[in-house]
Amino acid sequence: MNRVAAIFLLLVTSMTATRTTATDATLSPAERSIAGAKKTITAKPTQYSGYNQLAIALARRARETSDPSFYVAAEDALKKSFELSPANIEGEKIHVWLLLGRHEFPAALESAKLLNKKVPDDVLTYGFLVDANTELGNYTEAEKAAQQMLDLHPGNLPGLTRAAYLRELFGDTDGAFELMDMAYQATPPTENEDRSWILTQMAHLRIAAGNLLDAEKLLAQALSLFPNYHYALSNLAIVRETQGRYKEAVSLLEHLCASAPQAEHLYFLGEALEKVGRLQESRTTFMEFEKKSLKEVVKKDNSSRELVFYYADHAHEPAKALAIAQQEYAWRHDV
């Protein structure tokens, strides 16, 4: 779960808006949306819209937690929606987003193209085309779709974040930062996870530009809005490593792995442990990473890129690195 977990406010606000009460003030935005959707389903169990709300809320929770099991639950909710109303447009949009979330980019692209024919003036559908084409390396098509988003609805949040990512890909980190800042300013203050996500992307751009002080401030802001946010923690660990503060990086990554034990997080922890001289722990962590990563290689949502680096830089098995890289390159040609 990385950039394809990008901002999704147009669909979210139209489908999952719920009132915050005193009893749910401690819940995350996604948790509040899940609770609201379940209330809707209880009140109107034969209407498909409640299941759509639940599916998108569960997918948002997947982004909040980096837990892919929420995607499975979201798919179950969406299945119920289609049972009640086959081929409802909002459900079809959610279906494409779930494909993107699982990194099924070729399938997402084909589904987005079909959806685009049905609703050719829908901003979010063009966003799906941007996401899928970008991840597959079809940058010209992605750029055209992003421009169409902004032409249809100037300044819309999904369009700004996607345009920012494309600018970064083309080397314009300052332009990308400007667009992300515009998106941040336009995001409702109640959407604290969305705002934290944008702040983390802004920090990532500052890291890329070598401006660690600004990156650190942005990440502190993100973590104050959404404590223990996994995206922010991983980027803060990068800042600490770049600063040579390896012990702090290890501490951050250990905390990250405890809350979100994804294979790629283990890889970065293994590297950090190696840098502080905790070599046995590093080897053990790398072994755990390799075991988890190899189980994922048959899936599109995997840690194969980290696995390539592991075999090339740490295990010193270039043939294995090449085989994994070729497997990934066979289905996506991004930079």
C-alpha positions as CSV (number, residue, x, y, z in Angstrom):
1,M,0.0,0.0,0.0
2,N,1.8,3.2,-1.3
3,R,0.9,5.8,-3.7
4,V,-2.2,4.0,-5.1
5,A,-3.6,4.6,-1.7
6,A,-3.9,8.2,-2.9
7,I,-6.5,10.7,-1.7
8,F,-10.0,9.5,-2.5
9,L,-12.1,12.3,-1.0
10,L,-14.6,12.8,-3.9
11,L,-16.0,9.3,-3.5
12,V,-15.5,9.2,0.2
13,T,-17.3,12.4,1.0
14,S,-20.2,11.5,-1.3
15,M,-20.7,8.0,0.1
16,T,-19.4,7.8,3.7
17,A,-19.9,11.1,5.4
18,T,-21.0,10.5,9.0
19,R,-21.6,12.8,11.9
20,T,-19.0,12.7,14.7
21,T,-20.6,12.4,18.1
22,A,-19.1,12.4,21.6
23,T,-19.1,8.6,21.6
24,D,-17.0,8.3,18.5
25,A,-14.6,11.1,18.9
26,T,-11.7,8.7,19.6
27,L,-12.3,6.8,16.4
28,S,-10.3,7.3,13.2
29,P,-12.2,8.7,10.1
30,A,-12.4,5.2,8.6
31,E,-13.7,3.7,11.9
32,R,-16.3,6.4,12.1
33,S,-17.3,5.7,8.5
34,I,-17.5,1.9,9.2
35,A,-19.7,2.5,12.2
36,G,-21.9,4.9,10.2
37,A,-22.2,2.4,7.3
38,K,-23.2,-0.4,9.6
39,K,-26.0,1.8,11.0
40,T,-27.2,2.5,7.5
41,I,-27.2,-1.2,6.7
42,T,-29.1,-2.0,9.9
43,A,-31.7,0.7,9.1
44,K,-32.0,-0.2,5.4
45,P,-30.7,-3.7,4.8
46,T,-32.2,-4.0,1.3
47,Q,-30.5,-0.9,-0.1
48,Y,-27.1,-1.4,-1.8
49,S,-25.8,2.0,-0.9
50,G,-25.0,1.1,2.7
51,Y,-22.8,-1.8,1.5
52,N,-21.0,0.6,-0.8
53,Q,-20.4,2.9,2.2
54,L,-19.1,0.0,4.2
55,A,-16.8,-1.2,1.4
56,I,-15.1,2.2,0.9
57,A,-14.8,2.7,4.6
58,L,-13.1,-0.7,5.1
59,A,-10.8,0.2,2.2
60,R,-9.9,3.5,3.9
61,R,-9.2,1.5,7.1
62,A,-6.7,-0.6,5.1
63,R,-4.9,2.6,4.2
64,E,-5.0,3.8,7.8
65,T,-3.5,0.6,9.2
66,S,-1.6,-1.0,6.3
67,D,-3.6,-4.1,7.0
68,P,-4.7,-5.8,3.7
69,S,-7.3,-7.9,5.5
70,F,-9.6,-4.9,5.4
71,Y,-9.6,-5.2,1.6
72,V,-11.0,-8.7,1.9
73,A,-13.8,-7.4,4.1
74,A,-14.4,-4.5,1.7
75,E,-14.8,-7.0,-1.2
76,D,-17.3,-9.0,0.8
77,A,-19.3,-5.8,1.4
78,L,-19.1,-4.9,-2.3
79,K,-20.3,-8.3,-3.3
80,K,-23.4,-7.8,-1.2
81,S,-23.9,-4.4,-2.9
82,F,-23.9,-6.0,-6.4
83,E,-26.3,-8.8,-5.2
84,L,-28.8,-6.0,-4.3
85,S,-28.1,-3.8,-7.4
86,P,-25.9,-5.4,-10.1
87,A,-23.5,-3.1,-11.9
88,N,-24.4,0.0,-9.8
89,I,-22.0,2.7,-10.9
90,E,-20.7,3.6,-7.4
91,G,-20.0,0.0,-6.7
92,E,-18.1,-0.3,-10.0
93,K,-15.9,2.7,-8.9
94,I,-15.2,1.0,-5.6
95,H,-14.3,-2.2,-7.4
96,V,-11.7,-0.4,-9.5
97,W,-10.2,1.2,-6.4
98,L,-10.0,-2.2,-4.7
99,L,-8.2,-3.6,-7.7
100,L,-5.7,-0.7,-7.4
101,G,-5.3,-1.3,-3.7
102,R,-4.4,-4.9,-4.4
103,H,-2.0,-3.7,-7.1
104,E,-4.0,-5.6,-9.8
105,F,-3.0,-2.8,-12.2
106,P,-3.8,-4.4,-15.6
107,A,-7.3,-5.5,-14.4
108,A,-7.8,-2.1,-12.9
109,L,-6.9,-0.3,-16.1
110,E,-9.3,-2.4,-18.2
111,S,-12.1,-1.9,-15.7
112,A,-11.4,1.9,-15.5
113,K,-11.5,2.1,-19.3
114,L,-15.0,0.4,-19.4
115,L,-16.2,2.6,-16.6
116,N,-14.9,5.7,-18.4
117,K,-17.1,4.8,-21.4
118,K,-20.1,4.6,-19.2
119,V,-19.4,7.9,-17.3
120,P,-17.0,9.9,-19.6
121,D,-17.3,13.1,-17.5
122,D,-16.5,11.5,-14.1
123,V,-13.4,12.9,-12.5
124,L,-12.6,10.0,-10.3
125,T,-12.7,7.5,-13.2
126,Y,-9.9,9.5,-14.9
127,G,-8.1,9.2,-11.5
128,F,-8.2,5.5,-11.8
129,L,-6.8,5.7,-15.3
130,V,-3.9,7.9,-14.0
131,D,-3.2,5.4,-11.2
132,A,-3.2,2.3,-13.3
133,N,-1.3,3.8,-16.2
134,T,1.3,5.3,-13.9
135,E,2.0,2.0,-12.1
136,L,2.3,0.2,-15.4
137,G,4.7,2.8,-16.8
138,N,2.2,4.2,-19.4
139,Y,3.2,7.8,-18.5
140,T,1.8,9.6,-21.6
141,E,-1.6,8.1,-21.0
142,A,-1.4,8.9,-17.3
143,E,-0.5,12.5,-18.0
144,K,-3.4,12.9,-20.4
145,A,-5.9,11.4,-17.8
146,A,-4.5,13.7,-15.1
147,Q,-5.0,16.8,-17.2
148,Q,-8.5,15.6,-18.0
149,M,-9.3,15.5,-14.3
150,L,-8.2,19.0,-13.8
151,D,-9.9,20.3,-16.9
152,L,-13.2,18.7,-15.8
153,H,-13.0,20.0,-12.2
154,P,-10.1,22.5,-11.7
155,G,-8.4,22.1,-8.3
156,N,-10.1,18.8,-7.3
157,L,-8.1,16.9,-4.7
158,P,-7.6,13.6,-6.5
159,G,-6.4,15.5,-9.5
160,L,-3.9,17.6,-7.6
161,T,-2.3,14.6,-5.8
162,R,-2.0,12.6,-9.0
163,A,-0.6,15.6,-10.9
164,A,1.9,16.0,-8.1
165,Y,3.1,12.4,-8.4
166,L,3.5,12.8,-12.1
167,R,5.5,16.0,-11.6
168,E,7.7,14.1,-9.2
169,L,8.3,11.3,-11.7
170,F,9.3,13.9,-14.3
171,G,11.8,15.4,-11.8
172,D,9.9,18.5,-10.8
173,T,9.9,18.0,-7.0
174,D,9.2,21.7,-6.3
175,G,6.1,21.7,-8.6
176,A,5.0,18.4,-7.0
177,F,5.3,20.0,-3.5
178,E,3.3,23.0,-4.6
179,L,0.4,20.8,-5.8
180,M,0.5,18.7,-2.7
181,D,0.4,21.9,-0.6
182,M,-2.7,23.0,-2.6
183,A,-4.3,19.7,-1.9
184,Y,-3.6,20.0,1.8
185,Q,-5.0,23.5,2.1
186,A,-8.2,22.2,0.4
187,T,-8.7,19.1,2.6
188,P,-11.3,19.4,5.3
189,P,-9.8,19.7,8.8
190,T,-12.0,16.8,10.0
191,E,-10.2,14.4,7.6
192,N,-7.1,14.0,9.7
193,E,-5.9,10.8,8.1
194,D,-6.1,12.4,4.6
195,R,-4.3,15.4,5.8
196,S,-1.6,13.3,7.4
197,W,-1.2,11.3,4.2
198,I,-0.7,14.6,2.2
199,L,1.8,15.9,4.8
200,T,3.7,12.7,4.6
201,Q,3.9,13.0,0.8
202,M,5.1,16.5,1.1
203,A,7.8,15.3,3.6
204,H,8.8,12.6,1.1
205,L,9.3,15.4,-1.5
206,R,11.4,17.4,0.9
207,I,13.5,14.4,1.7
208,A,14.1,13.9,-2.1
209,A,15.2,17.5,-2.3
210,G,17.6,17.1,0.6
211,N,15.6,19.4,2.9
212,L,15.5,17.2,6.0
213,L,14.5,20.0,8.4
214,D,11.3,20.8,6.6
215,A,10.6,17.1,6.1
216,E,11.0,16.5,9.9
217,K,8.5,19.3,10.7
218,L,6.0,18.0,8.2
219,L,6.2,14.5,9.6
220,A,5.8,15.8,13.2
221,Q,2.7,17.6,12.0
222,A,1.4,14.4,10.3
223,L,2.0,12.3,13.5
224,S,0.3,14.9,15.6
225,L,-2.8,14.7,13.4
226,F,-2.7,10.9,13.1
227,P,-0.5,9.3,15.9
228,N,1.6,6.3,14.9
229,Y,0.7,6.7,11.2
230,H,2.7,4.0,9.4
231,Y,3.5,6.2,6.3
232,A,4.8,9.0,8.5
233,L,6.9,6.6,10.7
234,S,8.6,5.0,7.7
235,N,9.5,8.4,6.3
236,L,10.7,9.7,9.6
237,A,13.0,6.6,9.8
238,I,14.4,7.6,6.4
239,V,15.1,11.1,7.8
240,R,16.9,9.7,10.8
241,E,19.0,7.4,8.7
242,T,19.9,10.2,6.4
243,Q,20.9,12.2,9.4
244,G,23.1,9.3,10.7
245,R,20.9,8.8,13.7
246,Y,20.6,5.1,13.1
247,K,19.6,4.1,16.6
248,E,16.5,6.3,16.4
249,A,15.8,4.9,12.9
250,V,15.9,1.4,14.4
251,S,13.5,2.4,17.2
252,L,11.0,3.9,14.7
253,L,11.2,0.9,12.4
254,E,10.8,-1.6,15.3
255,H,7.7,0.3,16.4
256,L,6.5,0.3,12.8
257,C,7.0,-3.4,12.4
258,A,5.1,-4.1,15.6
259,S,2.1,-2.3,14.4
260,A,2.3,-3.0,10.7
261,P,4.5,-6.2,10.2
262,Q,4.7,-5.9,6.4
263,A,7.6,-7.6,4.6
264,E,8.9,-4.3,3.2
265,H,9.1,-2.8,6.7
266,L,11.1,-5.8,7.9
267,Y,13.6,-5.2,5.0
268,F,14.2,-1.6,6.1
269,L,14.5,-2.7,9.7
270,G,17.1,-5.3,8.7
271,E,19.1,-2.5,7.0
272,A,18.9,-0.2,9.9
273,L,20.0,-2.9,12.4
274,E,23.0,-3.7,10.1
275,K,24.0,0.0,10.3
276,V,24.1,0.1,14.1
277,G,26.1,-3.1,14.2
278,R,23.4,-5.4,15.5
279,L,24.4,-8.0,12.9
280,Q,22.7,-11.1,14.3
281,E,19.4,-9.3,14.7
282,S,19.8,-7.9,11.2
283,R,20.3,-11.4,9.8
284,T,17.4,-12.8,11.7
285,T,15.2,-9.9,10.5
286,F,16.4,-10.3,6.9
287,M,15.5,-14.1,7.1
288,E,12.0,-13.2,8.3
289,F,11.7,-10.7,5.5
290,E,12.8,-13.1,2.8
291,K,10.4,-15.8,4.0
292,K,7.5,-13.4,4.0
293,S,8.5,-11.8,0.7
294,L,8.8,-15.1,-1.1
295,K,5.3,-15.9,-0.1
296,E,4.1,-12.7,-1.8
297,V,5.9,-13.0,-5.2
298,V,2.9,-14.8,-6.7
299,K,0.7,-11.8,-5.8
300,K,0.7,-8.4,-7.5
301,D,0.8,-6.6,-4.1
302,N,4.2,-7.8,-3.0
303,S,7.6,-6.7,-1.7
304,S,9.5,-7.9,-4.7
305,R,11.4,-4.7,-5.2
306,E,12.8,-4.9,-1.7
307,L,13.5,-8.6,-2.3
308,V,15.6,-7.6,-5.4
309,F,17.7,-5.2,-3.3
310,Y,18.0,-7.9,-0.6
311,Y,19.4,-10.5,-3.0
312,A,21.6,-8.0,-4.7
313,D,23.0,-6.0,-1.8
314,H,22.8,-8.2,1.3
315,A,22.5,-11.9,0.3
316,H,24.9,-11.4,-2.6
317,E,22.8,-13.6,-4.9
318,P,22.5,-11.6,-8.1
319,A,20.9,-14.5,-10.1
320,K,17.9,-14.5,-7.7
321,A,17.7,-10.7,-7.8
322,L,17.6,-10.8,-11.6
323,A,14.9,-13.5,-11.6
324,I,12.6,-11.5,-9.3
325,A,13.3,-8.3,-11.2
326,Q,12.4,-10.0,-14.6
327,Q,9.3,-11.4,-13.1
328,E,8.1,-7.9,-12.0
329,Y,9.2,-6.3,-15.3
330,A,7.1,-8.8,-17.3
331,W,3.9,-7.2,-16.1
332,R,4.8,-3.6,-15.3
333,H,7.3,-1.2,-16.9
334,D,7.3,1.8,-14.6
335,V,10.6,3.5,-13.8
